[in-house]
């Protein structure tokens, strides 16, 4: 289950976030730019209010802090009560300097390296973080007025980052002006946590106070992808029809090194909405299917259309509400017509992936309402 990180500005907001089901209480100061490093006194107030019920996180300092000053800044946040401390990583050279400066400090507690989607993030440095003893890595954005994370990078980029973290044993997180429609698309990628501020505030403005309904809404959206409730066999169907992409596909030598036109048709049976409502809480997003297709066709050469179909089906079924999926994949440049495969797969019970501990982080089971 993906954890829910809620950024707060004071102890009162921390109490509200805790009550609404946040898994990580993140201290921030929206007026201080990217990462919004809070004053240690604020972190201390929040830690006292939370009293160990959830881990508290905070940024050590602004991303442009001198690397020599990083270790003391991390120590100050830990002393104030932060269980998890975030450190910004900008350019590749700057990031290596910061990682080296924190190698000893990282092993003393949960440290998270934060890459910025709008500052050319270097995903190859994820391995350096692991080697230095960091607990995890996170993708965020510097410019909160520029747009959402998924307007800066593609879902395929986020998937690549999450897989890179998983490969070296790091927890992975994604944030960056995320909105409600982004949640199902990112939960489908299986990050360890998602971070929010603006989407939790009144009018969606990160400088406003937390809004109880908005916080509860994001909690429900994160939970929706990992749970399902069978409704006496009543289902609706979502679909992506005649989606055309170019891909490197084929087992023959002449098919390598060139791209072919592919057509995808996907249908997914989902539980009928419990009520008609103009929001995302009770529906499965077709964006998840489109993202899966784009990821598959962007990862390099694939020999078989069957492989593509299986990958798209598996990605769609990661949302536990999807009961059955049919995937049709066609190659359009082989004959005067189309060749391909159509498969049908059903939801099966499987154990959720174990989560990285992030020190004191233990993702709770959602409370029943």
N, C-alpha and C positions, 0 to 999 in steps of 0.2 A: 504494500500500500504506500503510495507517495505521500510524504509528510507535507504539512501545511505550515509555512513560515509566515508569520504576520508581523510586519514592522510597526512599532508603536513609538510614541514620543514621550510618554510618561507612565507612571504607575497605574493611573486610572484606566488608560487605554489598554495596558497590559492585562488588567483584571477583566476587561470586557473581552479581549481576544482569548484569554484562557477560558472564560465562560462559554464562548462560542465555538470552542473546540480546536484552537490553534495548537499545533504540535511543538513549534519553536516560537518563542517570544523574542523578537529581534528589536533591539533598541536602535533608533535612528534619529537624525535631525534633518528633516527635509530641506531646511534652509541652508545647509552646509554643502550642497552639491552632491556629486557622485559618492556613493556609499554612506553619506550623511553621518559621519562619526559623531556619536553623542558625547556629552560631557560625562566623565566617570560618575559624578554624583547622580545623574539620571539612571545610569546602569545600576547603581547601588539601590536606588529607590525601587526600581523594577524588580530586582532580585529579591528584595525584602518582601514585596507584595506577592510575588510568585511562590516564594518559599519552597523552592525545589520541586514544585508540581510539574514544571516543564523546564527544559534547558533554555537558558537566556543567551542570546548572541548579540554581538556588537561589532562594528568596524573599528579597527585599531586607530585609523587616521585617514586623512584624505589620500587619494591615490598618488599625489605628487610629493608626499613626504620623503625626505632624504632617507635612503636605506639604512644609514647609521642610526637613525632615530626610531626605526621600526620596533626593535626588540623592547626598548623601554615603553613604547606606546602599547604594545601587546601586553606587557606585564601590568601596566596601569589598568587596562580593561579587565584582566583576570583578577586583579586585586579588588576591583569594584564589584565583582560578582558575575562576570561573563563566563559561561561555560564553553562557549564557542566564539572564537575571534576571527574576523574576516580581514584579509589583507588584499588591497588592490594591486593588480599586475597589468601594466600598460604595454609598452614596447617590449620586444623580445629581450633586448639587452638589459633594459630596466628590470624586467621580470627575473632574469637570471641573477642580477645583483641582489634583489630582494629575497629570492629563495635562498641564496647562499647566506645572506645575513641572518636568516631565521632558522637555519638548519638545527641549531641547538635548541632554540625556543620551541620549534614545532613539536619536538618529542616530549615536551613538558605538558602538552594538553592539546585539545582539539583546535586546530588551526585550518582555516579555509582560504585557499587562494582564489581570488575573484578575477576572471577575465572579462573583458568588455566587448560585447558584440559589435559595437560601433567604433572600435579601436583596433581592428585587424587582430583578433585573438589568435595566439599561437598554440594550437592544441597539442603540438608535439612536446610542449613544456609540462603537460600533465604528468608525464613520466618523471620529470625532475621534481615535481611536488611530492610524488610518492617516495622517491629516493631520499628526499630531505625529511620525511616523517610527517608531512601534512596529513590531515584526516580526510580532506575532501577538496573539491574544486567547484566553482560556481560560475555561471555565465550571467552577466547583468548588462546594463547599458549606462553610459556616462550621461548622455544628453536625454533627460526625461521629457523634453519637449519635442524631440525629433520623431518619435513614434514608438510603437510597440516593438518588443523583441522580435516577433515574427514578421515585422516589416523591415527589419535590419538584416536578419539571417533567416534562412529557410529552415523548415522543420528537419530537413535532412542534415543540416549543419548541427542542430541541437542533438540529433540522434548520434552523429559522429562523435560529438563531445562526450555524451553519456556513455557510449561504448568505450571510448578511450579511458574514461575514469574507471569503468568496470574492469577493464583489462588489467589495470595496475592496482586494483583494490581500494580505490578512493570512492567516497560518497560523492554524488553528483547533484547539483542544484541548478535551477534556472529561474531567473527573475528578469525584470526590465519592463516596467509599464504594462504588465500583463493584464488582460481584460478577461471577462467571463468566457467569451467564445474561444479563447486560447487554451482554456483548461483541458477540455477533452483531447485536443490535439497533442498537448504536451504530456498528459498523463499516459497516453498511448505509447509514449517513448520510454516509460518506466524510469524516470529520474527518482532519486531518493527524496528530493523535496522541491517544492515550488515556492517562490517568494513573492509577496504582494505588499503594496502600500496603497497606491492610488485607487485600485479597484475596491479597497475596503473603506474608503472615505466618502463623505458626503459629496455628491455631484462628481465623483470620480477624481477629485482634486487632492493630490497627496499632501497638500498643506492644510487641508481641512481635518477635522477630527474624525475618528473612526465612526462608522455607522453600523449599528448592530445588525440590521438586516443585510447589509452588504457583506459583512464578515461571515454571517451564517450562510449566505448564498454561495460564497466561494468554498466554504467547508462542504456544503452539500454537493457541489459540482465535482470536487476532488473525490469524494466518496462514491459518486455515481458510477464511475468507471470501474471500480473494483468490486461492486456488489450488484446483485440482481435479485429481483423478486418475481417469481413466476406468477402469471396472472391467468391461470386456468386456460392456458393454450391460446390466449388472445394475442395476436401479433399484428404489427404493422410492418411495412417494408420500406427501407431506404435504398437508394440506388445511385450509382454513377454510371451513366450510359454514354457509349461511343466516345470515351475519353482517348484522344490521340496524343501519342508521344513518340519521340525518336529514341531508340535504344540500341546499344551494342549487344546483339543477340545472335546465337547460332553455333552449331557444332562443327560446321565445315570451315576449312581454312579460308575460303573466299569471303566468308561472313565476318571474319575478324578484321578489326581496323576500320570498319565502316558502320554507320548507323542505319537502322531500318525503321520504317513506320510500324507502330504497334497500336492496336486498339484494345481497350479494356472495357468490359462491362461487368459490374459488380452489383449484386443484390444481397442485402443483409436483412434477416428477420429479427425484429426487435420487439420487446414487450410494448403493448399498446399503452399510450400515455394514460396515467390515472386521471388526468384532468386536462382540459384544453387550456393552455396557458402560453403566453407569448414570451417564453424564456427557455433556458437551456437545461433546466433541472431534470426534465422528464423525457428527454429525447437523446438519441445518439447522433453525433455529428457526422455528416458525410465527408467533412474535411479530413477526418481520420483516414478514410479510404484513399482520398486523393493524395494525401501526404505519403501514405505507404507506397503507392504507385510511383510517385516521384522519387522517393528514396531508392526503391529497387532499380529504377532505370538510370539512376545517377551514380551507382556504386561501381561501375566498371562492366566488363564483358560478362555476360551470362550465357551459358551454353544452351539451356533448355527453357522453352516457354513454361514447362511444368514447374520449374524452379520458381519462376516469377509468380505463377498462380499460387503456389504453396505459400510463398512469402507474403503476398497480399492477403491471403486468407488468414494466415497466422496473425498478422498485424491487426486485422479487423476483429478477430476473436479475442484480442487482449482486453477489449471492453467486455466485461463479463455479462453485460446485458444482451449482447448479440448471441442469439441462439443458433443461428445457421447462416452460412454465407455461401454464395455461388459466385465463382470467379471465372470469367471467360477471357482468354488472352489470345489475340490473333496477330499473326505476321501478315502484313499487307503487300510486301514487295517480292514475294516468292513466286506467286502465280497470278493470273488474271482473276483475282478473287481474294480469298483469305484462307490461311491454314492456322491451326492453333489447338488449344485445349480448353475444356470447360470442366471445372471440378466443383464439388460441393463438400463442405466440411461443417461439422457441428461442434458446439461448445462442449468441452470435456472438463472434468474436474482436474485441477492441477494445483500443486503447492505454490504459493506466491514466493517470489524471489526474496531471499533473506536480505535485510537491509544492513548497511554499514552503521556502526553504532554511533559515530560522531561523538565519541566520549560518553556523555551522559544521555545522548539521544536514544530513546527507545520508543519507536512509533506505536502509539496506542491503537487499540481497536476502537472504531467510532462508537460513541455512546449511543445506545438506543433511545429514541425519543418517545 
